[in-house]
Amino acid sequence: MSKVRITAVRQTVYKNLMAKYENPIKHTCDVSVGQQWISVDGACPEGMCPSAWESMKPFVESLARGEGNFYDGWMKNPMSAMISCNDGFRPFSFYIELMNN
C-alpha cells in the first residue's frame, strides 16, 4: 500500500444556517486551510478530525491500494479526489492524492 496526502483546501461557512439551526458552541473545527496530513497504508493520520476522516476514509483507502479514477473520470488527476467533511454549517474541502513513493 502507499501514502496518500490530504490537504485542507477551503472552508465554507453558512452563517444563515448556523443562526437558524445550530445551538451556540464554543469550539468547532481545528483544521486550517493549507494544513496537510499523510495517511500511510490507508490509516487515519494523527491529528485528523474524526468526522472529516469518516467522509474521506473509503477514498483514501482506495488510493492507498492503487485504485482511483473515481466516478469515471471525475478528477483531472485520476489518483485523487476532492472530499468535504460532513459539517453542514462549516464544511471543509480536502484534496486527497496518491503520493509518488
C-alpha positions, 0 to 999 in steps of 0.5 A: 500500500502507499501514502496518500496526502490530504490537504485542507483546501477551503472552508465554507461557512453558512452563517444563515444556517448556523443562526437558524439551526445550530445551538451556540458552541464554543469550539468547532473545527481545528483544521486550517486551510493549507494544513496537510496530513499523510495517511500511510497504508490507508490509516487515519493520520494523527491529528485528523478530525474524526468526522472529516476522516469518516467522509474521506476514509473509503477514498483514501483507502482506495488510493492507498491500494492503487485504485482511483479514477473515481466516478469515471473520470471525475478528477483531472488527476485520476489518483485523487479526489476532492472530499468535504467533511460532513459539517453542514454549517462549516464544511471543509474541502480536502484534496486527497492524492496518491503520493509518488513513493 
